[in-house]
Amino acid sequence: MQSEIKLLSEIVRGPCNDYCPERKHSGENGIVECFKARLVILDNHQEEGINYTKTFTPVAKMVTVRTVLAVAVAKAWELHQMDVHNAFLHGDLHEEVFMKMPPDFSASQPDMVCKLRKSLYGLKQAPRCWFAKLSTTLKSYGFQQSYLDYSLFTLHRKDTQLVVLVYIDDLIIVGNTPTAIKHFKLYLSTCFHMKDLGVLKYFMGIKVAKNSTGIFLCQRKYALDIISEASLLGVKPVATPLEQNHHLSLAAGQLLSDPEQYGCLVGHLIYLCFTRPELSYSVHILSQFMQQPRIEHWEAALRVVRFLKGNPRQGIFFARECDLQLYGWCDSDWASCPLTRRSVTGWLVQLGDSPISWKTKK
Amino acid sequence: MATTTCVLKWLKGILSNLGVVHDKPMTIRCDSQAALHIAKNPVFHERTKHIKVDCHFVWDEILKDNIRPSYVPTIAQLANIFTKALGEMQFETFLGKLGI
């Protein structure tokens, strides 16, 4: 925590309750890379209108991430990744917030409080402050914010082209020339404490593997974690995620005693859909029963996990050879839900041969 | 079909932001002949009372030559995997075609 306060005083250049949870920060292979301790504000003491107003912050849509990657591969652009150290500490705070002295400092001046000038972790508006700061920084470099996805920034200058995708403090940087990327990275490092992670390999739990024909995205580790959490590492895999002609919405079995466990598992599966379009339908069905999961639903969810067991390293592939044309596929199953009589619509959009957007919707 | 059109239009915008020009009409493949006929002929259809807005939206886009619907037999319909639980055989063929 001392290092964080040191960094803070560097940022603020001036004077600067709570608790500091120590958190493990693990990397791709599950090896602990470092321990972190943070000064965290108790946000439940913040009052709306006084200590904070707006808290919304945009994050990159998954579809945008896939589209950017697919285009970058097709155009043979370079993919880089950068991470911001203590991102939320950089945001400027406009509201008036006071904080009790941190534990180590309170002894010397017991009746003083701190007025915050920069945002701290735990503040309700911290992500918003950080995003505002980052987007002004990018715009002053010449980037344009996309109106279609606010976390996508693009720069066209003569023959250089740069694209930056922001996911809170993770930046994916795509560019057609290595020098442009290098310059941009240097610029960012002068503004924030950056960590250059080099060529894009692993972000948000997704592994990016590159070869001469294209790139491959997979969430193998995430899938294995799900399987081991459900303690199904030793079971026999199944070929399909869901039984044919299931009647899950009419299930009348016993209610689960621990619905949270079900919600947790389905939540994991939803995130896994990022690289596994084939799970989309099963997850769509399973997530309808989050409120009142029954024993049949739990068994169906475990079946999806058993399906994962069959091939945990499956993912999506973006080919280098791509005509950059969009192809849509749409299908609907007429009045297939026996409870609401609503139809299920599913669509898939491919860029060339790479699947970039899909959805199942009732 | 209307939602697919929306998504296609949005993606086209994203692509143009990335500097990719997409000037050809985008293909939508659908396995329902009825839906295709309704989409192609802007005439009164007796049974399409509740989907009017969607319908007009799709017509407009077709007239602007933004999208082009085309028929695909159900066996080759990739989107099938998103609307129903399939058997093992079908499931694996679709997986292969999806490029995953």
Interface residues (C-beta under 8 A of the other chain):
Chain A: V63 T64 T67 V68 V71 K75 S146 Y147 L148 D149 L152 T154 H156 Q161 V163 A239 T240 P241 L242 E243 Q244 N245 H246 R276 P277 E278 S280 Y281 S282 Q314 G315 I316 F317 A319 L324 Q325 L326 Y327 G328 W329 C330 D331 S332 D333 S336 V344 T345 G346 W347 L348 V349 Q350 L351 D353 S354 P355 I356 S357 W358 K359 T360 K361
Chain B: M1 T3 T4 T5 V7 L8 W10 L11 K12 G13 I14 L15 N17 L18 G19 V20 H22 K24 M26 T27 I28 R29 C30 D31 S32 I67 V72 Q77 L78 A79 N80 I81 F82 T83 K84 A85 L86 G87 E88 F91 E92 F94 L95 L98 G99 I100
